[in-house]
């Protein structure tokens, strides 16, 4: 799930670390550079530059993560989280999505008809 993250140095858009068959993917997009002041022991406050990003961490088996697509299209993966897919559960998920779609269609029709 995307969040904001601050760093003291610039980050690359995608960093992948692989270990023992597991990939750790770090996504940093939409850099904003800023300065923050902190109280100091002397008379002058300490100023530090920071780099803030829209950030996501993805962790999963290297063989199951779309690593090359993440590297090519990181913006698509800011809200992505890996979850192992249970093939038996796909039918339930499709059914639930179809029900949600029908509810959304009904709500949409109500809104459109109420404006007429």
C-alpha positions in Angstrom: 0.0 0.0 0.0 1.4 3.4 -1.0 2.6 5.8 1.7 4.9 8.8 2.0 8.5 8.2 2.9 11.4 10.6 3.6 15.0 10.0 3.0 18.2 12.0 3.6 19.4 11.2 0.1 17.8 10.8 -3.3 16.4 7.3 -4.1 16.2 5.4 -7.4 12.6 4.8 -8.6 12.9 1.0 -8.1 15.3 -1.0 -6.1 15.2 -4.8 -6.0 17.1 -6.9 -3.5 16.9 -10.7 -3.9 17.9 -13.2 -1.2 17.1 -16.9 -0.9 14.4 -16.8 -3.7 12.6 -13.8 -2.1 12.5 -10.4 -3.8 12.2 -7.2 -1.8 11.1 -4.4 -4.1 11.2 -0.7 -3.0 9.4 1.9 -5.1 10.1 5.6 -4.7 8.2 8.0 -7.0 7.2 11.7 -7.3 10.1 13.1 -5.5 9.6 16.3 -3.5 12.7 18.0 -2.1 12.4 20.0 1.1 14.3 21.5 4.0 13.6 20.9 7.7 15.0 22.8 10.6 15.9 21.2 14.0 16.9 23.0 17.2 20.6 22.9 17.8 22.8 23.4 20.9 24.1 26.7 19.5 22.2 29.8 18.4 21.5 28.6 14.8 19.1 25.7 14.0 20.4 22.8 12.0 18.9 22.6 8.5 18.7 19.3 6.7 17.5 18.5 3.1 15.1 15.7 2.7 13.6 13.8 -0.2 10.0 12.7 0.1 8.5 10.0 -2.1 5.3 8.1 -2.8 6.6 4.8 -1.5 5.7 1.1 -1.5 7.5 -2.1 -0.5 6.7 -5.4 -2.1 8.0 -8.7 -0.8 7.3 -12.1 -2.4 8.9 -15.1 -4.2 11.2 -13.8 -7.0 9.6 -16.3 -9.4 6.1 -14.9 -8.8 6.6 -11.2 -8.7 6.5 -9.3 -12.0 9.9 -7.7 -11.4 10.6 -6.6 -14.9 7.2 -4.9 -15.3 7.6 -3.2 -11.9 11.0 -1.8 -13.1 9.4 -0.6 -16.4 6.1 0.7 -14.9 6.6 1.4 -11.2 3.7 3.8 -11.1 1.3 0.9 -11.6 2.7 -0.8 -8.5 2.4 2.0 -5.9 -0.7 0.3 -4.4 0.3 -3.3 -5.2 0.9 -5.9 -2.5 1.8 -9.5 -3.2 -0.6 -12.2 -2.2 -0.4 -15.8 -3.1 -3.3 -16.7 -5.4 -5.4 -19.8 -4.5 -6.8 -21.1 -7.8 -9.8 -22.5 -6.0 -10.6 -19.1 -4.6 -10.7 -17.4 -8.0 -14.2 -18.4 -8.7 -15.3 -16.9 -5.4 -13.5 -13.7 -6.1 -15.0 -13.4 -9.6 -18.5 -14.0 -8.1 -17.9 -11.3 -5.5 -16.7 -8.9 -8.1 -19.7 -9.5 -10.3 -22.0 -8.8 -7.3 -20.1 -5.6 -6.5 -20.4 -4.5 -10.2 -24.1 -5.2 -10.2 -24.5 -3.0 -7.0 -22.4 -0.2 -8.5 -24.6 -0.3 -11.7 -27.7 -0.1 -9.6 -26.3 2.9 -7.6 -25.2 4.6 -10.9 -28.7 4.1 -12.4 -30.3 5.6 -9.2 -28.0 8.7 -9.4 -28.7 9.2 -13.2 -32.4 8.7 -12.8 -32.6 11.1 -9.8 -31.1 13.9 -11.9 -33.7 13.6 -14.7 
